[in-house]
Every structure is written in C-alpha cells, then in structure tokens.
C-alpha cells in the first residue's frame, strides 16, 4: 500500500498526524457542515418531490381547457367549458404514456339541510379519480362516490361527499340528504337533492368548510349542460410532462373542435409548490453561506497555526532548494485530505440519517394553514453530496493557499531563526 501511495500524499498525511487533535477537530467541523447541508438539502428535495406529486395528482399533469379559462371569470357557469371532451379523450387514447384523462366541473352555489344554508365550492369528478389518484382525500367516514357504468343508479340517488367542517356546520352525517342550489349554464336556478355518501378532510380547514364532490353526471344535471370545465391528463411519469404536452398539442391541432383548446402543465398551476421551492432555496443558500464562513474561519485558524509552528521547517526546505510552489502544494494536499475525510464522514452520517428516518416515525408539526402532521424524511442525493463536498474542498483549498503563502514569503534567514 505504501508503494502505491505517492510520496507527496504520504507526507501530507503524516503532517496531519503531527498534531492529530487539531486535525481531528478540523475534520469534525467539515463533517458537521457537510452533514447539516446534506440533511437540509435532503429535506428540501423530499419536500419538493412530495409537493410535486401532490400537485400533479390533484390537478393532473396536464390540464386541457379553453385559452381564457384561467384568465377571466365566467359570466355563466361553463361559458369557457369544453363540449367536445369525449372526442378529445378518444383522440388522445393512443398516447401510451397517458394513464388516464378525466373530466372536471368547477361550480359553486348554496347547500342546505332544510334548516340551514351555506356557500359551497363544488367539483364534479369521475369517480375513477379515487382509483387512479389513490388517497388524495382523507375519508373520515362513509365511502367515496359510487362508480356506475351506465349512470342509472346515480340519476336515481345522486351522491355527495362533504368536507368535514362543512358537514359539521350543517350538522349532517352519512345517509342524510342535502340540497344543492346553483345557477345553470342558461342563467336560471336549479336545485337537486343529494345523499351524503362520505365525509372527507383535505387537511386545509378553509377548504373543508366549503369543499364538496359529486359525480360528473350529477354536476352536468345540476348545471343543465353537457360541457365540462377542464380535462385532467394523468401520466405514468411526471418527468414526461413536457414531451407528452407537445404530443397532445400536435394531436389537438389536427382535430376539428367546437372551441379552441390549450394545454397547461402542472408547473404553471402550482403556485404553492413554486412558493415553497423558492423559500427553501433561499434558506439553503443563506445556510450554505453561513456554514462556508464557519469552515473558512475554523480552518484558517488551524492552517495558520500549522504554518506558524512549521516556520523553521519551511525555511529549511527553502534553504535546501525547494521551490515555494512545492511547499504550498504540500499544505494544499493536507487541506484536501482533511476535506475528503470530513466530506466522507459527513456524507456517511447524512446517508445513515436518511435510512434511519425511513424506519423511525418522526412527525413534523402541521404546515401553516393545515391540520395534519406529516412524517419527516430526507433524501440522500449523490449530486447534492458531490456539490457540497466540492464547495467544502474549494474553501479548504483557498484557506490553505492563503495560510501557506504567508509562510513561504518569509526570508529564509528569518524563517530559520524563527522561535
């Protein structure tokens, strides 16, 4: 092993061992910094991934709508709706990367239990959403909307799912009947009785006070229309969003549709995701800057002491004909070795923490505006670790260069007589 190790690296390693306590302290400082940055960045990556999945699964990876749907308010319900959605769905079935294409209707009005009325925000959905999207709602009691192939049972006994706070406000439970009142697409009022099928919670109290879900066919009957608000396209892989959007645009351009249709990727509708990502990125940058100053200050003090203690040795090497660059290179190798040891130790600790949190259930407090806590997880990213390790190595390199440069500038006679 000694034969395989270059003499310069061996000398740098032995120089580190000359004052092992100081070297170990410097390595520990680097390890703590790498560990902290990798854990913080790993938590950010986990948060990004979770929010991306939650957003994409709640609104769809790609949303099809009329161009003005997201830009202006509708005078009447579904003024900006899609009437040719069955044709669109059929025309996009050939794209294998698409998991499902589901229609949605957004509407609002008044809900009443016969004694009390309040405002609601309703969404008409295809009950297949519950099978495709998984548990995107926490059903507190009852069941999700029934799935009928012919729609006959739905017409005989329309069903509704109510937000937990909305159901509590109306004092209704599973099996009770409520009346939904809304304005139709023609501008007249219409009301239909619905049986409470389930009570859910989104985790956001403000939504739970107003949100409800009904079958898409019931929503069309309530609004007296054959249109839908949007079509939500769900993919198997989120990373394919841009590619599939181009394919959908190409197919839509060949269809003869009653209204113009545009595609919107989930990123443009994910306001909360963008806000959290920007906030976490700034926190990570500030934290990284502070940690960089800590490493710089600690290592500069350590390297300066090392250079000062070895002033006579530096003078001796210079007297024997060693170039200043060679002396500086020795100190740089020492700093790089410390950076490597500290980075490996910190990266190993962060990877161990990531694995540990997969087995230990550590709960984070509810986010602002939410009621449910969530598990603490961090992702160990090789790219993040390499970036942090390179940044720390550069800092160590700069510190060692400044400290060693000051030592080799002393005249040889002064260095030899230094006490």
C-alpha positions, 0 to 999 in steps of 0.5 A, spaced: 500 500 500 505 504 501 508 503 494 502 505 491 501 511 495 505 517 492 510 520 496 507 527 496 500 524 499 504 520 504 507 526 507 501 530 507 498 525 511 503 524 516 503 532 517 496 531 519 498 526 524 503 531 527 498 534 531 492 529 530 487 533 535 487 539 531 486 535 525 481 531 528 477 537 530 478 540 523 475 534 520 469 534 525 467 541 523 467 539 515 463 533 517 458 537 521 457 542 515 457 537 510 452 533 514 447 539 516 447 541 508 446 534 506 440 533 511 437 540 509 438 539 502 435 532 503 429 535 506 428 540 501 428 535 495 423 530 499 419 536 500 419 538 493 418 531 490 412 530 495 409 537 493 410 535 486 406 529 486 401 532 490 400 537 485 400 533 479 395 528 482 390 533 484 390 537 478 393 532 473 399 533 469 396 536 464 390 540 464 386 541 457 381 547 457 379 553 453 385 559 452 381 564 457 379 559 462 384 561 467 384 568 465 377 571 466 371 569 470 365 566 467 359 570 466 355 563 466 357 557 469 361 553 463 361 559 458 369 557 457 367 549 458 369 544 453 363 540 449 367 536 445 371 532 451 369 525 449 372 526 442 378 529 445 379 523 450 378 518 444 383 522 440 388 522 445 387 514 447 393 512 443 398 516 447 401 510 451 404 514 456 397 517 458 394 513 464 388 516 464 384 523 462 378 525 466 373 530 466 372 536 471 366 541 473 368 547 477 361 550 480 359 553 486 352 555 489 348 554 496 347 547 500 342 546 505 339 541 510 332 544 510 334 548 516 340 551 514 344 554 508 351 555 506 356 557 500 359 551 497 365 550 492 363 544 488 367 539 483 364 534 479 369 528 478 369 521 475 369 517 480 375 513 477 379 519 480 379 515 487 382 509 483 387 512 479 389 518 484 389 513 490 388 517 497 388 524 495 382 525 500 382 523 507 375 519 508 373 520 515 367 516 514 362 513 509 365 511 502 367 515 496 362 516 490 359 510 487 362 508 480 356 506 475 357 504 468 351 506 465 349 512 470 342 509 472 343 508 479 346 515 480 340 519 476 336 515 481 340 517 488 345 522 486 351 522 491 355 527 495 361 527 499 362 533 504 368 536 507 368 535 514 367 542 517 362 543 512 358 537 514 359 539 521 356 546 520 350 543 517 350 538 522 349 532 517 352 525 517 352 519 512 345 517 509 342 524 510 340 528 504 342 535 502 340 540 497 344 543 492 342 550 489 346 553 483 345 557 477 345 553 470 349 554 464 342 558 461 342 563 467 336 560 471 336 556 478 336 549 479 336 545 485 337 537 486 337 533 492 343 529 494 345 523 499 351 524 503 355 518 501 362 520 505 365 525 509 372 527 507 378 532 510 383 535 505 387 537 511 386 545 509 380 547 514 378 553 509 377 548 504 373 543 508 368 548 510 366 549 503 369 543 499 364 538 496 364 532 490 359 529 486 359 525 480 360 528 473 353 526 471 350 529 477 354 536 476 352 536 468 344 535 471 345 540 476 348 545 471 343 543 465 349 542 460 353 537 457 360 541 457 365 540 462 370 545 465 377 542 464 380 535 462 385 532 467 391 528 463 394 523 468 401 520 466 405 514 468 411 519 469 411 526 471 418 527 468 414 526 461 410 532 462 413 536 457 414 531 451 407 528 452 404 536 452 407 537 445 404 530 443 397 532 445 398 539 442 400 536 435 394 531 436 389 537 438 391 541 432 389 536 427 382 535 430 376 539 428 373 542 435 367 546 437 372 551 441 379 552 441 383 548 446 390 549 450 394 545 454 397 547 461 402 543 465 402 542 472 408 547 473 404 553 471 398 551 476 402 550 482 403 556 485 404 553 492 409 548 490 413 554 486 412 558 493 415 553 497 421 551 492 423 558 492 423 559 500 427 553 501 432 555 496 433 561 499 434 558 506 439 553 503 443 558 500 443 563 506 445 556 510 450 554 505 453 561 506 453 561 513 456 554 514 462 556 508 464 562 513 464 557 519 469 552 515 473 558 512 474 561 519 475 554 523 480 552 518 484 558 517 485 558 524 488 551 524 492 552 517 495 558 520 497 555 526 500 549 522 504 554 518 506 558 524 509 552 528 512 549 521 516 556 520 523 553 521 521 547 517 519 551 511 525 555 511 529 549 511 526 546 505 527 553 502 534 553 504 535 546 501 532 548 494 525 547 494 521 551 490 515 555 494 510 552 489 512 545 492 511 547 499 504 550 498 502 544 494 504 540 500 499 544 505 494 544 499 494 536 499 493 536 507 487 541 506 484 536 501 485 530 505 482 533 511 476 535 506 475 528 503 475 525 510 470 530 513 466 530 506 466 522 507 464 522 514 459 527 513 456 524 507 456 517 511 452 520 517 447 524 512 446 517 508 445 513 515 440 519 517 436 518 511 435 510 512 434 511 519 428 516 518 425 511 513 424 506 519 423 511 525 416 515 525 418 522 526 412 527 525 413 534 523 408 539 526 402 541 521 404 546 515 401 553 516 394 553 514 393 545 515 391 540 520 395 534 519 402 532 521 406 529 516 412 524 517 419 527 516 424 524 511 430 526 507 433 524 501 440 522 500 442 525 493 449 523 490 449 530 486 447 534 492 453 530 496 458 531 490 456 539 490 457 540 497 463 536 498 466 540 492 464 547 495 467 544 502 474 542 498 474 549 494 474 553 501 479 548 504 483 549 498 483 557 498 484 557 506 490 553 505 493 557 499 492 563 503 495 560 510 501 557 506 503 563 502 504 567 508 509 562 510 513 561 504 514 569 503 518 569 509 526 570 508 529 564 509 534 567 514 528 569 518 524 563 517 530 559 520 531 563 526 524 563 527 522 561 535 
